[in-house]
Amino acid sequence: RYKADGHDTIILAGAEYGSGSSRDWAAKGPMLL
């Protein structure tokens, strides 16, 4: 869907991705970029 709309996407992952709360990762994601 995003590709069809012309949006770029990225995937963040790592050894401990997903451990912890979703709010915690929402805060960390932009910092990791």
N, C-alpha and C positions, 0 to 999 in steps of 0.2 A: 504494500500500500504506500509506504513512504517513498519508495523508489519511483513509483508511478506518479506521485505528486511532485517529484523533483527534489525531495529532501535527502540530504546526506545523513547517514547513520554511523554510529560507532558502538562498539561493544567493550565494556570494561569488565575484566575478569582477572583472577589471580588465584594464588594458592588458598587464600582464605576468603575469597569473594562470597558473599552471602551469609557469612557468619556475623551475627549481630543484628540490630534492628534495621528495618528499611529506612527509617529516618536518619540513622547514623550514616548509612551508605549514600543517602540523598545529599548529605552534607559533605561527604568525602569525595564524591564523584567529580565535581568541578575542580576541586583542589588537585586531583590526580592528573588532570589535563594540563 
